[in-house]
C-alpha cells in the first residue's frame, strides 16, 4: 500500500502542481506525513476524493492512474485497516497474557519462598539435602 500510494501521490503532485485547490482537496500539498495515522488519513482522503471525482480521474489517467487502480488502492486501504486492527488486538492479548504470566510467577515465587523456608526448618539436621532442592549449602 505504501509503495502504491507513494507512486500515485507523486504522479498526482506532478499533474496538479499548478492547481493548488485540487492538490489541497486530494491532500497532496506539502510533504507526505510520516506518522502512521496521518499517513493513513492522507491516503484515505486521496483515494476517496479521486474515486468520486470524474474530472480528477480524467486528469490522473494521463499518468496511468486508472479508476481501477484507484479502486484497488481503496481495497488495499480497507485490508490495511483490518490488518492493523488485528495487530492491535493481538498486541493487547499479548500484553494481557504477559500480565497473567507475571502474576502467576509472583504467586509461585511467594509459594516457593515459603516452601524453601519450611524445607530449611525440616532439614536442619541434614542441610546437605537442601541441595537436592536446588539450594546451595556451604
Buried (B, 14 or more C-beta within 10 A) or exposed (E): BEEBBEBBBEBBBEBBEEEEEBBEBBBBEEEBBEEEEEBBEBBBBBBBBBBEBEEBBEBBEEEEBEBEBBEEBBEBBEEBEEEEEEEEEEEEEEEEEEEEEEEEEEEEEEEEEEEBEEBBEEBEEEEEEBEEEEEEEE
